[in-house]
Amino acid sequence: MKERFGIVVFLIFGMLQAFAQGTRADYDRADSLKKAIQGKVKFSPWNIKAIGDSHRFVYTQYTDKGVEFIEINADDRTKSAAFDQVRLAKSLAAASSETVEAYKLPFTEVNYSRKQDSLLFSAFGKNWACSLNDYTVKPSEATGRNARGYWGNRGDDRKGEPIASPDKKWLAYVKNFNVYVKAADGKGEEMALSFDGSEGEYYSAFISWSPDSRKLAVNKVRPNTEHKIYLIESSPSDQLQPKLQSRDYLKPGDALPQRFPTLFVLDGKKRIQVPHDLVPNQYDVSARLQWRKDSRAFTFEYNARGHQEYKIYEMDASTGEAKTLIAENSKTFIDYSGKKYRYDVADGKEVIWASERDGWNHLYLYDGITGKVKNQITKGEWVVRKVIHVNEEQRKIIFEGSGKDKGVDPYLIQYYMVNFDGSGLRALTDSPVNHSATFSADFSCFVDHASRVDQPSTTVLRNATDGKVLMELEKSNIDGLLQTGWKMPEVFSAKGRDGQTDIWGIIVRPTNFDPSKKYPVIEYIYAGPHSSFVPKSFTANLPASLHELAELGFIVVQIDGMGTSNRSKAFHDVCWQNLKDAGFPDRIAWMKAVAAKYSYMDLDKVGIFGTSAGGQSSAGAVLFHNDFYKVAVSSCGCHDNRMDKIWWNEQWMGFPIGEHYAASSNVVNAHKLQGKLMLIVGEVDDNVDPSSTYQVVNALIKANKNFDFLMVPGMPHSSGGEYGEHKRRDYFVKHLLGIDPPVWDGMDY
């Protein structure tokens, strides 16, 4: 009897082990997966770049040797090593006193010097230059990259050096808040062009000279009150005591500077300012005013507060009259931050302009003199994603578009060419995959890297006139990747909330996937209206470590619901003044459709996580949709749109601030929490004010809600770092799988 009992116990234990999820072995496998798949996708180029004004390209890829740099010459259709990696490694080792291996170089991206006789790269915390003549390696200040300001900072318009006129005879500058000019040779006295500037309404130092050197365009600025946020760095590395940091950080509803373009004519010291009622209640007016090449006028752009009115004005330099060239209006929002495109043809005789006025993002050709639409360039139930090149001489446009091919994923990018008059639309790429093109400087040819999240890449060289393949370059090999047990994501589409619109997403399974098991489902969410986010190109390592999370015993999904971009205007407008929606009705419908096909998906156990806007949405899931989502981990969330940066939140939530802001607030709605919630925040997050998370914590405490909270000292905007990642995995294992996670001792997190 005892023997039979022992056999039964052994069998039960064996069955539990076979079906175990969230075990130490699963954690170890998840932790080792990233290293296991590293370099296993071969002959799939990345960092593809055109070299100067030539017809040559360079890219990086994994090969049987390791990491190789390859050069393509489109003129003679040749492919070769971009440089001698052995010689470079030897020279870099000598210059840096570090160990350097030729096919494991400490960099994967190179740039070329202007003369193309040196390679520029970064390694060991320094910038370097390698001569392609003798392979001498020396420290360098240049890397070939352009510096960018945080959040597009345009600098202080109160400060600036004197600006020389195009003919070099004059200097213009601001002194005592007014505009002055003086002779560049120092002879003669300075001349005041204005007298009405003051600290409360000053002239900007961003002065624009007309090409004929006889006129100036300057904004008169009525400044706003600054809004600072304060961050306490509790545990600085260089001292015992905490540090107080501050940032200039405008939030929705804050006052904004008001700019009034002003024309100055040197002859006669004439001054004409744009009437205030022409640009009322500004969100923005161009900080730098743009002259026509013939000096007849300058243009500026006006974005009304609330993002429902956007105009381009031209101010005549002879009469001072400002006329409207283009006027865009919307009952919801104009996506100025993501879809605005303007190109002035022939010094403004025509203007190419992007608009969603017909319900889809398309290009229009305007008469730049009359301000009338000459013709719509592109049209149809698909979208222009990005203009690549405008050829004025041939009157042709190269652009990215998506959604034109019926029956396939509408987010997949293809490249097209079209004439200014809308005729001759031609696809330059083919096949229902996601294309990424790198063009030569003269736009005569391009490297086309094409793949899909469930289809490895092919890379070819194409003619940019007709899309003809000039040269087969690479076909990726994923045999080594598949040998690790890595599972290909599955692309899945299902109808959204309206029963008509296709919603697209991906499904990620663990390497030891067993369809006879039941798997809780975890959604990775980012529902920011500024774009779409489900990966479309092939990669072994999906964002947010989705493959690693699946290893613990989950099915992981990512979905683009309504309210995100790159579909129709109606699809996008769902977010308007309603960011709490986050496409949840579409996401839930999509998951139910997947579960109807795959019974191993357990929709009684659904978790969700996200960062930033995804942090707002993931927390919102267990507030507004807690009948479906049971567990959420929210990192650095913008939980109340009144607490976050002005441009992003007013773009979608509108102005003025109203009750709809409170309706979408996780702070206001914290009392609705059901299920499990973990909040993660970095104490020095200067992207999303950490107080946004602290206020949710405060509201949850006041509502007597049980939740978990992790503040990471010294951490900026982040999903939580390695520590936060481990806590997130443990949280899902405990609350979705219902088991205690393994102890941390000895685990590589």
HELIX and SHEET records of a PDB file:
HELIX    1   1 LYS A    2  ALA A   18  1                                  17    
HELIX    2   2 ARG A   24  ILE A   37  1                                  14    
HELIX    3   3 GLN A   85  SER A   96  1                                  12    
HELIX    4   4 TYR A  150  GLY A  152  5                                   3    
HELIX    5   5 ASP A  267  LYS A  269  5                                   3    
HELIX    6   6 HIS A  276  LEU A  278  5                                   3    
HELIX    7   7 ASP A  479  GLN A  483  1                                   5    
HELIX    8   8 PRO A  543  SER A  545  5                                   3    
HELIX    9   9 LEU A  546  ALA A  550  1                                   5    
HELIX   10  10 LYS A  569  ASP A  573  1                                   5    
HELIX   11  11 PHE A  584  LYS A  597  1                                  14    
HELIX   12  12 ALA A  613  PHE A  624  1                                  12    
HELIX   13  13 ILE A  646  MET A  653  1                                   8    
HELIX   14  14 GLU A  659  ALA A  663  1                                   5    
HELIX   15  15 ALA A  670  LYS A  672  5                                   3    
HELIX   16  16 SER A  691  LYS A  702  1                                  12    
HELIX   17  17 GLY A  721  PHE A  732  1                                  12    
HELIX   18  18 VAL A  733  LEU A  737  3                                   5    
SHEET    1   A 4 TRP A  46  ALA A  50  0                                        
SHEET    2   A 4 ARG A  56  TYR A  62 -1                                        
SHEET    3   A 4 VAL A  67  ASN A  73 -1                                        
SHEET    4   A 4 THR A  78  ALA A  81 -1                                        
SHEET    1   B 4 ASN A 111  TYR A 112  0                                        
SHEET    2   B 4 SER A 118  ALA A 123 -1                                        
SHEET    3   B 4 LYS A 126  SER A 131 -1                                        
SHEET    4   B 4 VAL A 137  PRO A 139 -1                                        
SHEET    1   C 4 ILE A 163  ALA A 164  0                                        
SHEET    2   C 4 TRP A 170  LYS A 175 -1                                        
SHEET    3   C 4 ASN A 178  ALA A 183 -1                                        
SHEET    4   C 4 MET A 191  ALA A 192 -1                                        
SHEET    1   D 3 TYR A 202  TYR A 203  0                                        
SHEET    2   D 3 LYS A 215  ARG A 222 -1                                        
SHEET    3   D 3 SER A 208  TRP A 209 -1                                        
SHEET    1   E 4 TYR A 202  TYR A 203  0                                        
SHEET    2   E 4 LYS A 215  ARG A 222 -1                                        
SHEET    3   E 4 GLN A 258  VAL A 265 -1                                        
SHEET    4   E 4 LYS A 270  GLN A 273 -1                                        
SHEET    1   F 2 LYS A 228  GLU A 233  0                                        
SHEET    2   F 2 LYS A 243  ASP A 248 -1                                        
SHEET    1   G 3 GLN A 282  VAL A 285  0                                        
SHEET    2   G 3 ALA A 297  ALA A 304 -1                                        
SHEET    3   G 3 GLN A 290  TRP A 291 -1                                        
SHEET    1   H 4 GLN A 282  VAL A 285  0                                        
SHEET    2   H 4 ALA A 297  ALA A 304 -1                                        
SHEET    3   H 4 GLU A 309  ASP A 316 -1                                        
SHEET    4   H 4 ALA A 322  ASN A 329 -1                                        
SHEET    1   I 4 ARG A 342  VAL A 345  0                                        
SHEET    2   I 4 GLU A 350  SER A 355 -1                                        
SHEET    3   I 4 HIS A 362  ASP A 367 -1                                        
SHEET    4   I 4 VAL A 373  GLN A 376 -1                                        
SHEET    1   J 4 VAL A 383  ASN A 391  0                                        
SHEET    2   J 4 LYS A 396  SER A 402 -1                                        
SHEET    3   J 4 ILE A 413  ASN A 419 -1                                        
SHEET    4   J 4 ARG A 426  ALA A 427 -1                                        
SHEET    1   K 4 ASN A 434  PHE A 439  0                                        
SHEET    2   K 4 CYS A 445  ARG A 452 -1                                        
SHEET    3   K 4 GLN A 455  ASN A 463 -1                                        
SHEET    4   K 4 VAL A 469  LYS A 475 -1                                        
SHEET    1   L 8 GLU A 490  LYS A 495  0                                        
SHEET    2   L 8 ASP A 502  VAL A 508 -1                                        
SHEET    3   L 8 ILE A 555  ASP A 560 -1                                        
SHEET    4   L 8 TYR A 519  TYR A 524  1                                        
SHEET    5   L 8 MET A 601  THR A 611  1                                        
SHEET    6   L 8 VAL A 631  SER A 635  1                                        
SHEET    7   L 8 LYS A 676  GLY A 682  1                                        
SHEET    8   L 8 ASP A 708  VAL A 712  1                                        
END                                                                             
